[in-house]
Amino acid sequence: MRHVAIVGSGPAGYYTAETLQKADDIAIDMIDRLPVPYGLIRTGVAPDHQSIKAVSRRYEGVALTDNVRFVGHVAVGTDVTIDELVGLYDAVVLATGAPNDRPLDIAGADLPGVIGSAAFVGWYNGHPDFAALDPPLGAAGVAVIGNGNVALDVARILAKTPQEFAGSDIVAHARDQLAASAVRHIHILGRRGPHQIAMTPKELGELGHLDRASPRVDPADLPPEGDDALLEPGMRKSVTHLRSFAANPVAKPVTIDFDFFAMPVAIEGEGKVQRVVVERTTLDDELRSVPTGETYAVDAGLVISCIGYQTPPIPGVPYEHGRGRFANDEGRILPGLYCVGWARRGPSGTIGTNKPDGIRIAEMVLEDVGRGAGKAGRPGLDALLASRGVTPVTFADWRRIEAAEVAAALDGNPREKFTSVEAMLAAIGR
């Protein structure tokens, strides 16, 4: 019997398990710190994007096979170490994603009211680590730093009415606080221009259909329309949306302004965020942003940094601090230790990008371990955790948690997510 442990139960982990579980004579344990599976599908994907979250049903099909087991509420590094896992399993695959915010390295970034997107997204998605975040929503202005889809998600969630969250799984505390929000002016700040965004057409198009919010683009920031022909089709569609926002401004109570060629250089305020100082930029011949020396201020009581993520280091695992990922050679870290997804390549690509990555790493693992080395595997982990008084949450437990969340849902929403580990465990009688 070959034994494989996957640390993390998000998309990269499940796509890896999906390939591994088709092999003969193999047992796969998916270990997660939380009592609930699916990683960023549950706590990272926007709550109003239920069609994307539906991919979890595919993962459920993998989880219900006889040779895959969910081992929830087990913290690697505390309840069990990496060295112990490597000793117990023929292969250990780190699929921990990149849940930490990349630091915003400008003056004033430590002021109250500056929040990373991982924290803010986790707050409205019910991640237990961020349920108590309490973002300041009492000022009219918000600055969102970044020109990717996460910045669009953040802006859209801030701008929506309570009625527009019908059918979503946004958590109650976020829904209530957003309903009472004073936010009226949202600025999306990006160092470069419309042709350099990392925003997809679907997400941009959604901004044009909000009940009370209107996206705005300064026509002067747009390049000549003929230049769009050089873009790949998806990017061309995205820029077409931006041109539409510039040509057809609509007067609504909430504005979402795209500030292009805008590089935040400082955050200011008396004991809290009050404004962002922005320097205008231009592009050089290699399309890099170059500061011009011209500055202006954006009034903001809340700053949300959407500039990227990084994988948290694990003691004993080689790490590339510059890239925010585990040091690896095409997925191999050390003998018996691998990584996949964002933990391998850094925070890039979409959920679907993890599928070929998971297949590749799974095939590598199967090739490396051969028929196995007779390690203890699953029984060994169970014995070790029992000796430490750790009782894992099973997939059957998770389905009971999920049933309780669905039963608590209101207003046609699919579920009312528990936002604390204690509430999750209480749902299964612990």
N, C-alpha and C positions, 0 to 999 in steps of 0.2 A: 504494500500500500504506500502510495506517495502522499505526503502531507504538505499542504501549502497554506500559509497564513497571509491574508490580505489585511493590511492596517488601513482602515477607512472604508466606508460603505457608500460612497458617492458614485457618480457615473464612471470614473476611471476604474474604480474597484470592481463594479458590477460588470463592466465590459470585459475586464480581465477574467473574472470568474465565469462569465458566459462561455468563453472559449475553453478554459481549463476544465469545466464540469463535463464537457463532451468526451474527455479522455477516459480511458479505462483505469480502474484501480486507483482512484484519487479521491482525497477528502480535502475540502476547502473550508477554512474558517475565516469569516469576515469579522474583524474586530473593530469596534467603534467606541469612542469615549462616551457618546450619548446613548440613551436607551432607545433611540429611534434611528432608522436607516435613511439612506438616500442623500445625505450630504447637502450640497447646494441646491439639489432639486427641491428640497423642503425649505431651506433657509436662505438660498441665494437667488433663485429665480423669482422675478417679480410676482406678487400674489395675484395680479390681474392677468397673468399669462398662464392660465390653466391648461391650455393645449400643450404647452411645453412641459408642464409638470406631469402630464399624463404618461410620459416615458417611464415613470416609476412602475407602471403596470408591467412593462417588459422586465424590469429588474425583479419584480415580485415573482415572475415566472422562473427566473434563475434561482431565487432564494428558496423556492418551494421544491427544488429537486433534492433527491436523497443525499447527494454528496456535497451540498453547500449548506453551511450553517451560519446564522447571524449570532455574534457574540457581543451583545451590547452592554453599555455601562461598564466597560473595562478600559482603563486608562493605561496606554502603553507609556512606560517610563515611571509609572507609579505602582499600578497593580502587577505589571509584568514588564520586564526590560526587553530591549531589542536583543541583547545577547542571549537571554533566556529563550526568546522565540526562535532565534537562529539555531539554538541547541535542540529545540523540540521539533522543528519543521525542516523539511528538505529545502524549502524556499520560503522567504518572507518578502512580500511585495508591499512597499510603502505607497499607498494611494491616498495620502492625507490632504491632497489639494493644496491650495494657497489661501488659507483663511485669514491671514494677517494683512493689515493695510501697509502699503509702502509708505514710509515716512514722508511728510510734506516738509521739505527742508528750506523754510523761509522764516524770517523774523516774525514772531508773534504766533507761530503755529501751535504753541502750547497754551494759548489763551482759552478760557472756557468758551464753548460755543464752536470750537473747531473739531470736527468729527470726521473720521475716515468712513469711506463708503461701506466697508465690511461691517462696521459697527451700526451704521444707520440702516443698511439693508437688513442686517440681523435683527434690529429693533422692530421694524415693521413686519418681519417674517417670523417673529417669535423665537429666535434663537435664545436659549437660556442664558448665554453669556452676556446678552445685550438687552434683555427684557427691561432692565431698570435704567436704561440710558437717559430717558427724559430729555430729548433734544429741545433747545429753546426755539419755540415757534411763535414768540410774542412780538417779533419785529416784522416789518413789512418786507424787508429785503433778505434774500438768501443768495449766496454765491456758491455755485457748483463748479468745482475745478476739474476739468477733464473733457475730452471730446470723443468718448466712446459710448457704447450702449448703456453702461452702468450709469453714466451721467444722465442719459435720457430717462432711464427708469426712475432715478431719484427725482428729477424734475417733474415727471408725470405724476408720481405718487404725491408729491407736494401740492400739485395743482388740482387734483381731482376733487369732486364733490363727494359727500358720503354716498349718494345714490349711485355714483359710478363705480363703487366698490362692490356692488351686488354681484354675487357669483364668484367673488374672489375669496382667497383664504387669508386675507390680511387679519392680523390679530386684533382683539378688542381694544387693547390699550392704545395701539397706534391709530386705529380707526377713530376712537374718541378724541384723541389729542389733535389729529389732523382736522377733524370736524370743527374744532374750536380755534384753529390756527389763524394767525393774523397775517400770514404770508400773502403778499400780493405781487411782488416783483422778484422773479427768479432769473439770475444771470448765469449762463453756462460759459465759462471762461476756457479758451483754448489758445495755446501758444502759436499755432499755425493757422492755416486758412481752410476754406471749405473743401478744397481738393485733398486735404490731408486728414480728414476725419476718419474715425474708426466706428462709424455709426451705420447701421444697416437700414434699408428702405422701410421695412415694416415698422421698426421702432420710431423712426422719424415721422412716418406717415400718421402714426397714432396721435402725435401732438396736434395735428390739424383737425382733430375731431373731439376735442375736449369741450365739455359743456361751458365752463366759465373761464377757460384760459386760452390765450392766443400766442402762438410762437411768432417771433419777429427776427428778421435778419436785415442788417444794413446793406442795401444794394451796393454800396461802395466797397464792401468786403468781398464781393463775388468777382471771380476772374472773368475774362471775356467768355461769352457763352460757347463760342466755337471751340474753346479749349476742352470742353466736356467730352468731345469726341475721342479724346485720347484716353479716357478713363475706361476701366473695365465695366461691364454692364451694371453690376450691382451698385458700384460707386456712382455711376452716372444717374441711376434712379434716386440715390440719396441726395445728390446735389440738385436734382430736379425738384425735390421737396423743398430744399433750402431756397431755391429760386422762387418757388410758389409762395413761401412765407414772406419773402422780400417784396414780391409784386402785389400780394393781396393781404395786406395787414387788416386784421379784424379787431374792432374795439371790444374788449371783454374785461371783466374786473381783474383778472390775473394775467400778467404778461410773462412770457418766457423768452428772454433776449439771448440770442447767440452772440457772444462777444468774441469774434475771431481776432487773430493777431494780438492776443491779450495775455500777457505773462504776469501772473501774480508775483509780486516781489516782497510784499510785507502785509501782515495783518495787524490792525491797530484797534485800540479801544481801552477804555478805563476799566480795568478789571474783568472785561469780557469783550467779545468781538463786537465791533461797531462798524468797521469798514475794511475793505481790501484795497490795497494800493496796487494798481495794475500798470505795467509798462507796455506800451505799444511795441510791436515787433514787425519785422519784415522778413522775407525769405531770401536766403542766398542762392547761389546757383545749384547747390546740392539740396535745396528745399529744407534747410535747417533754419530755425527761427533765430533772428538776430535782433537784439534790443536796439531801439531807436533813441532812447533817452526821454521820450515823451511819456508822461504818466497821467493817470486819472484815478479817481477813487470810486469804488462801488459800495454804497451803503448796504450793510448786511449784519443781521443779528445772529446769523448762523452760516458757517462755512462747511461745506461737505467736500472732502477731497476724494476724487475718483480717479486717481493717477496710477492705480495698479495694486497688485497684491504680491505677497511673498509667502513661501512655505516656512513654517516655524522650524527651527533646528530641533533635532532630537539628540540627546547626549550619546556620544559614541558613533554617530553617523556622519561621515564627511559631508561638508556643506559648502556651497558657493555663495558667499555673502553678497557679492556683486550682482548675482543673478537671482537671488532669493529662491534657490532650489537646492536639492541634494546633489552633491558632486557625483557624476555617474558617467559611464561609458556606454551610450546607447541604451541605458536602462540598468546596467549592472553597476552596483555600488561596491560591494565586497563579496567574497564567496558566500553564496546562499542568500544574499540580500540585494533586492531590486527596487526600482521605483517606476511609477507610471503616471501618466496624466500631467497635471501641473507640477506635481512634486518632481517629475523628471525633466520637463522641458521649460518650466516657468509658466506664468499665467498668460497663456495665449490660446486663441482658438475658441470654438464654441463647445457646447456639450457633445455634439456629434463628433468633434475632432478626437475625442477620447476613445471612440470605438476602434479605429484602426490602431491607435496606440495600445489599447488593451489587448487586441489580438496579437500584435507583434511581441509584446512582453510575455504574454501567456505562452506563445510558441517558443520563445527563448527559454522560459522556465522549463517547459517540458523537455526541450533538447538537453538542457544542462543537468537536470536531475535524473534523467534516465528512468530506471525502474525504482528509484528511491534507495535510501540508505538505511532503512529499518528504524527510523527515528520514532519517538513516542507519539508525536503529533497531537491529535485531539484529546486522547485520554490523558496524555501528559499535561496539557494545558489545564484540563479540568481538575486534575489532582493538585496542581500548583495553586490555582485560584482558590480551591476549597481549603487548602492549608492556610491561606491568607484571609479567609472569611469573605471572599468575593463571590457573589452570586450573579452570574451574567443574566442579562435580559435576552430571551430567545425571540425568534421571529413570531412565534405564536403569541408571546407577550405583546410584541409590537402590534399585532393585529387587534388585540384587545384595547390597546391604547388608541389605535386608529378608530375603532368602533365607538369608543367613548367620545372622541373628538367629533366624529360625524353626528353622533346623537345630540351634541351640545350646539350644533350649528344653527344660526338664525338667518332670516332674510334670504333664503335660497342659497346661502353659501355652502360650499362642499364640506367644510369642517370648521371647528373653532379650536385652533391648535393650543395645546398646553405650552406654557412659556417657562416652566421650571422643571428641573429634573424631579423634584419632589412630587409635583402634580402628575407627571408621567408615571412615576413608580406607584403613586397612590391608586392610579387607575387599574393597576394589576395587583392591588392588595399588599403592597410592600410598605 
